[in-house]
């Protein structure tokens, strides 16, 4: 993995069962559930996942960048005057945070623990 590269993309889904059924039947993607509200898939050429959302009123896509220096990257975003929308949090094997860019796109940055 290289710093500052797109490493992962997350989509929203209001029904993970229907979503998984569609993509596995049409594109033969294989899914791995991480918890009740999240599933990742492979065989697509890039790492992707779906997060369960109560509702989706607009397109919900989260681009996830990789960077080994998570705290430094967060500081640079704040120094540039932009907003951290979700502060650094951990989940099994990883840490990440989310931020908004100058035109209000939300992206995430992650690293392995």
Residue pairs with C-beta under 8 A, 6 or more apart in sequence:
1 7
1 66
2 66
3 66
3 67
3 68
3 69
4 65
4 66
4 67
5 65
5 66
6 63
6 64
6 65
7 47
7 64
7 65
7 66
7 110
8 46
8 47
8 48
8 49
8 63
8 64
8 66
8 110
9 46
9 47
9 48
9 49
9 61
9 62
9 63
9 64
10 48
10 49
10 50
10 51
10 61
10 62
10 64
10 108
11 48
11 49
11 50
11 51
11 60
11 61
11 62
12 50
12 51
12 52
12 53
12 56
12 60
12 61
13 19
13 50
13 51
13 52
13 53
13 56
14 52
14 53
14 54
14 55
14 56
16 37
16 39
16 50
16 52
19 39
19 50
20 31
20 39
20 41
20 50
23 29
23 31
23 41
24 30
24 31
27 43
27 44
28 43
29 41
29 42
29 43
29 44
30 41
30 42
30 43
31 39
31 40
31 41
32 39
32 40
32 41
32 42
33 39
34 40
34 91
34 92
36 52
37 51
37 52
38 49
38 50
38 51
38 52
39 49
39 50
40 47
40 48
40 49
40 50
41 48
41 49
41 50
51 62
53 60
62 98
62 106
62 107
62 108
63 105
63 107
63 108
64 96
64 107
64 108
64 109
64 110
65 107
65 108
65 109
65 110
66 109
66 110
66 111
67 73
67 109
67 110
67 111
68 111
69 111
70 88
70 95
70 96
70 97
70 109
70 110
70 111
71 88
73 109
74 84
74 88
74 97
74 99
74 109
77 84
77 99
78 84
82 99
82 100
82 101
82 102
83 99
83 100
84 97
84 98
84 99
85 98
85 99
85 100
85 106
86 97
86 98
86 108
87 97
88 95
88 96
88 97
89 95
89 96
89 97
90 113
93 112
93 113
94 110
94 111
94 112
94 113
95 110
95 111
95 113
96 108
96 109
96 110
96 111
97 108
97 109
98 106
98 107
98 108
98 109
99 106
99 107
99 108
99 109
100 106
100 107
101 107
